[in-house]
Amino acid sequence: MMITIFHKTTPALAAIAGLALLGLAGEAAAAASPVVVTSSNVTAPVGGSAQVTFDFDFGTGYTTDGFALDLGFDKSLLDLTTMNATYQGAPIDMGAALNAAGTLFADPSAPAGWSALWYAFDAAFNPLPSLTASGHATLTLGFTLLPAFAAGDSTPVSVAIAAGLVPAGESLVVFTDQFGAQSLVTATAVPLPGAFVLALGASGFLFGRTRPAGRRAFPDA
């Protein structure tokens, strides 16, 4: 399933997106981020599905004019099928919300996973108000475990975000903030169906019993 969350593109914005993907949109030394991201490791049966949730704590207010988001996972082991988000405890269409507040570019074909860029510009490259988030938001990724993902193996799933503001007198976002987290997905053996386990148990009980050697009593001659 391909997940596409942008359609607002102009040559100028596409050029900016290309520069950012190449790391040329403006970078500065990243300080400790005020955004705290947490996640937990998960297990899933071989050939089954797994959900990895990242929790973002933005505190009392976090402001940005743009960000680059990278979701990292091994595409030979995991197939990304769904993305769901909440903001301050309520479900939200994050793609629609970000496109309403600016312009969102996404690249589902990124070799290392999935990437996106968001800027507080409209389709005509006019600046829009900065985006401010507060409280908690979650991003839940749904994966299908592919055949190459064997029982007992683990693989990381990560989220990494670089964000920043447009300095006064400038036109590009300078990424000064970085935050993210990583989770491990571990494949487990597929459990046997309950009825099959009961059948095995019954067969073991029957075949495990030994019959005592029979004795015949003969009357005295």
N, C-alpha and C positions, 0 to 999 in steps of 0.2 A: 504494500500500500504506500503510495507516494503522498507525502504531506507537503502541500504548497500553501504558504501563507502570505504571498505578496503578488501583486499585479501592477503596482504603481511604479513605473520605471520611465525615466527620460534619459537621453544620452548623457546629460550632465550628471544626473544621480548615478547612473550606471558607472560612469568614470570614477566618481567619488567612492562608490562601493568597491570597484576594482583596486583603487589605491589603498583602501583600508584593508582589503584582503591581503594585499602585499605588505602590509605593515607600514605604509607610507603616509597615512592620513594624519599623523602627528602622535608622537609618543613622548612620554616623560617618565622619569623614575617613579615607580609605583610605591606609594606609602601604604601603611597598614590600612586595610579597607574597613569602613564602619559596617559593611554588610557581612553578616555571618550566615554561612551556608552549611547545612548539615544533611546527612543522609545515612541510611542503614544498609548493611549487607543483606542480600536476599538469596533464597534458594528456590529452585524450580525443577520439576521433573524433566528428564531428557525428552525432547520433542514437544514440551509444553510451553507455557508462557510465563513471563515474569514481569513484575511492575517495580520500577525503581523511582522513588520519590525524593526530590530535593526540596528542602525547606529553606526559604530565604527570609532572613530577619532584617528588615530595612530600618529598624529603630523608629525614631519619632519623625523622620523625614529624610529621604535620600533623593537628591536631584541630579539629573543627567541630561545632556543634550544629544547623547548617542552612545551606543554600545555595540560591541562585537561579541557574539555568543558562539561557543563551540561545544557541541556534544560529542564526546569521544567514546567510541565502542568499536569492537572488532566485527566488521560486516560479514566475515566468513562464519561467525558463530551466532550472531544476533541479527534479527530482522526487526527494525523499528516499525511498529504498526500503528501506535496511537500516541498522542500527546494531549494531556489534559492539565488545566491550570486552575488554581483558586487564588483569590486575593481577599485578604482579611476574612477568611473563612467561607467565602461564597464562590461557586464556580464562575469562571469568566472565560470568554473567548479571547484569549490573549492576542492572537493574530489580528482580530478585528479591532481590539482596543488600541493596539500599537499603530495599526494603519490609520486609525482615526486621529491619533495624536502626532503622526509624522509619517515617515515612509520606511517600510520594512522590506528588506531583501532576504531571501532564504535560499540556501543551496543544499537540497537533500542529497545531492550526489557527491558531497565532499568525501574524499578518500578515507579520512579518519573518522567519519561519522556523519555529522549534520551541522551546518553552520548558518548563522543569521547575522544581519546587520540592521540596526535601527538608527535613524537620524531624525531630529526635530526640524525637518524641512518638509515643505509640501512638494507636489509633483513639479512645480515650476521653480524649485530651488529657493523658495522664499522661507526665511527662518520662522519657526513656530515656537510657542512657549516651551520652556524646559519641562521635562516629565519629572514629577515628584511622586515617590512611593513611600508608604509608611506601613508599619506593622509587618505581618507575615504574608508571604505568597508561597505557593507550592507549584512545582512542575513535576508531573508524573508521566514517566515514559513507559509505554507498553512494548514488550519485545516477545518475539517467538524464537525459541531456541532451535537453531538449525541442526541438521544431521551431524555436522562435524563437531558439535559440542557434546563431548562424551561425559558420562557419569563420573563425578569426582573432580572434574576440571572446573576452574574458576576463570573469570575474565572481568576486567574493570569496566565500569561505565562512569564517565566523568562529565562534569559541566564546568566550563571556564568562561568567565566574562571579563572583558576589559571595557571600562566606561570612563566618561569624562565630560568636560564642558567645552564650549567654544570661548576662548579668551576674548576679552574686549578688543575690538579692532581686527579680529581674525574671522575666517570663514569656515575653518575646519575644526572638528572635535579633536581635542588633545586627550588621549587616553592616559589618565593619571591614576586610575584605580583598577585593581584586579581582585577578583574573588571567585571562589568555586569550591567544589568538593568532589569526592570519588566514592563509588560504591562497588562492591564485588558481587557478581552473580555467580552462584555455584550450581552446577547441574547435579541432580540426584537421580539415583536409579528409580525407574518407574515401579511403584508398588504393585504387587500382584492383586488382582481383584479379590474381594473378600470371599466370594463363593469358591474360588479356586483354592484359596488358602485353606478353607474349611474342608474341601475335598482332599487336599493333600494331608491334612491332619487326620482325617478319618482313615485314609489308606494306610498311613503310618501306624495307626492304632491297630488296624486289622492284621497287617502283615508283620507287625512287631511282636504280636503275641505268639508264644510257643506252646504247643500242645504237649502235655506230659505224656510220657511213654505209657501206653495202655498195659494193664495187667489182667490176665484172665485167671479166675480162681477155679481149680478143678476139685471136684469132691474126692475124698479119700477112697482109694480102691478097696 
